[in-house]
Amino acid sequence: MLTIYALDLSSPALKVLYVANYLGLQYERKGINLAEGEGQSEEYKRIHPAGKVPAIIDGDFSLWESNAIIRYLAAKEKSDLYPADLKQRALIDQWMDFAALHIQNGIGRVLWNKIMAPKLGREVDENSLQCGLQFLNRYLPIVDEQLGKTLYIAGEKLSLADFALLAHTDPLEAIEIDVKKYPNLDKWRRPLQSADFFQKVHKFYGESAMARG
Ligand SMILES: N[C@@H](CCC(=O)N[C@@H](CS)C(=O)NCC(=O)O)C(=O)O
């Protein structure tokens, strides 16, 4: 049985849950209470040495880093989400890296400083917040432009890159970015957010946090 270590508000973890659901995999989902330091427990650090989510255990094999995990799952299932064709795969990798290194970098900074840090009583880093907003102003138009040219982010077919971008852009509403400014991104996200693989996890990003209050 596959075990996925995940958290509701972690975009990298959501990415893995979305792909696992899309592939129709059976799995057990386990939460790690990062706020209580569970990530740094000796037990969890044997699964993920940096104590982060996501991580998976698949039989006697364990793996971390969300992009590595979704590539592994798709390849294991011989899924078209990560085709063997050299150039198609390279484009998918390109957008997966862009989503993780640029979009997530921006959203993560804004999410932490605008929402999480105040909630947890931690210091807000105004420079980091502004830097995150600048990243988003610079990089979201690139994604929007691409989605105006192709149906999906890496071409005309749904791929792992869409799951990566979807998960990394999930918190846009939560951080009060007006998605209407990016009409192609908005149009591309809607059907994906209504799909079973997404709705099986939550109705919208932050749903569980809202329920907790
Ligand atoms: N590049 C990693 C990022 C993982 C990551 O930073 N996860 C955060 C939650 S979104 C985490 O576990 N943070 C706890 C910590 O840094 O100790 C991936 O894609 O899996």
PDBQT file of the ligand as one rigid body, heavy atoms in Angstrom, charges set to zero:
ROOT
HETATM    1  N1  LIG A 301      10.600  21.298  -2.809  1.00  0.00    +0.000 N 
HETATM    2  C1  LIG A 301       9.809  20.578  -1.850  1.00  0.00    +0.000 C 
HETATM    3  C2  LIG A 301       9.169  21.574  -0.890  1.00  0.00    +0.000 C 
HETATM    4  C3  LIG A 301       8.597  20.883   0.333  1.00  0.00    +0.000 C 
HETATM    5  C4  LIG A 301       8.249  21.896   1.408  1.00  0.00    +0.000 C 
HETATM    6  O1  LIG A 301       8.937  22.919   1.557  1.00  0.00    +0.000 OA
HETATM    7  N2  LIG A 301       7.245  21.585   2.199  1.00  0.00    +0.000 N 
HETATM    8  C5  LIG A 301       6.871  22.459   3.288  1.00  0.00    +0.000 C 
HETATM    9  C6  LIG A 301       5.361  22.548   3.386  1.00  0.00    +0.000 C 
HETATM   10  S1  LIG A 301       4.723  23.393   1.961  1.00  0.00    +0.000 SA
HETATM   11  C7  LIG A 301       7.390  21.872   4.588  1.00  0.00    +0.000 C 
HETATM   12  O2  LIG A 301       7.306  20.701   4.799  1.00  0.00    +0.000 OA
HETATM   13  N3  LIG A 301       7.920  22.741   5.459  1.00  0.00    +0.000 N 
HETATM   14  C8  LIG A 301       8.377  22.332   6.766  1.00  0.00    +0.000 C 
HETATM   15  C9  LIG A 301       9.805  22.677   6.996  1.00  0.00    +0.000 C 
HETATM   16  O3  LIG A 301      10.416  23.347   6.148  1.00  0.00    +0.000 OA
HETATM   17  O4  LIG A 301      10.318  22.267   8.029  1.00  0.00    +0.000 OA
HETATM   18  C10 LIG A 301       8.766  19.733  -2.582  1.00  0.00    +0.000 C 
HETATM   19  O5  LIG A 301       8.346  20.125  -3.658  1.00  0.00    +0.000 OA
HETATM   20  O6  LIG A 301       8.397  18.650  -2.078  1.00  0.00    +0.000 OA
ENDROOT
TORSDOF 0
